[in-house]
Amino acid sequence: MTNVGIIGFGWLGNKIANSFQDFARIFPTTTTQEKYDILLKDNYNPTLIQFSEEVDDVSVWDKCKILDTIIISIPFSTKITSIDSVRNKTKNLIQFLGNFDKQIILLSSTGVYPKDLKTY
């Protein structure tokens, strides 16, 4: 069975995991304890990690040594955060990956949200 790491388990990471779970073990990352607990209960192998600008030092992901592929699905937008924040997030992500030398897939998605604060 293939081991797939998904860094960033938002709507896109979740969709990918659902379509891969029949032939792969999924190792997702998340930034909240609440989502971590849900992923654990759903039989995933989650890791709780922050890449934000408040974080100065990130350890190498201990799962890297068993992963066949890593899919990166975290936002790198400067629309919401500053370029310095994006740089720090990128630096932390690179530290997290360590010397992983297998397949890495970087995804990007765009969300369009209205400016008014309504629930749809």
PyMOL commands that set and color helices and strands:
alter all, ss='L'
color gray80, all
select helices_A, chain A and resi 11-20+33-41+62-66+83-97
alter helices_A, ss='H'
color red, helices_A
select strands_A, chain A and resi 2-7+24-30+47-48+69-72+103-106
alter strands_A, ss='S'
color yellow, strands_A
deselect
rebuild
show_as cartoon
